[in-house]
Amino acid sequence: MSINVKPHNAFRWVRADEVAECWNVEDDIYEALWHRVVPHQKEIPNIEDSGPADHVGFECLAKHWLRLSEDQQIRLNEVATKREA
């Protein structure tokens, strides 16, 4: 039976590549983010033509949440909750 795992609020603001590289996730999650999510993210528009906050949330992990397994979603939410504490 599958449950509907909603992404932690933090994933509305960060991209999968940032989570993979900076959040100290387990190896299988790191691989899933890079292989299942990052290839589907649009590139950030030319940052020289915008301010630093203009792209916060652009192609965020939450947008690509369903590309991950339920188990990976649960464990990513646990990582986000620990970071928040």
VENTA-V773748 format. One line per field, one symbol per residue. phi: phi as a letter, one per 30 degrees, with the letter a starting at -180 (. if undefined). psi: psi as a letter, one per 30 degrees, with the letter a starting at -180 (. if undefined). A space follows every 50 residues. Layout:
phi=???
psi=???
This chain:
phi=.cccdddeeeddccdddddddcchddeddeddddcccedcddddeeddcb ddcdcdidhdeedceddcdeddddddddddddddd
psi=kkljjkkkefffflleeeeeffghlleeeeeeeeffeeffkkkkljffgl lfffgkfkhleefgefflleeeeeeeeeeeeeef.
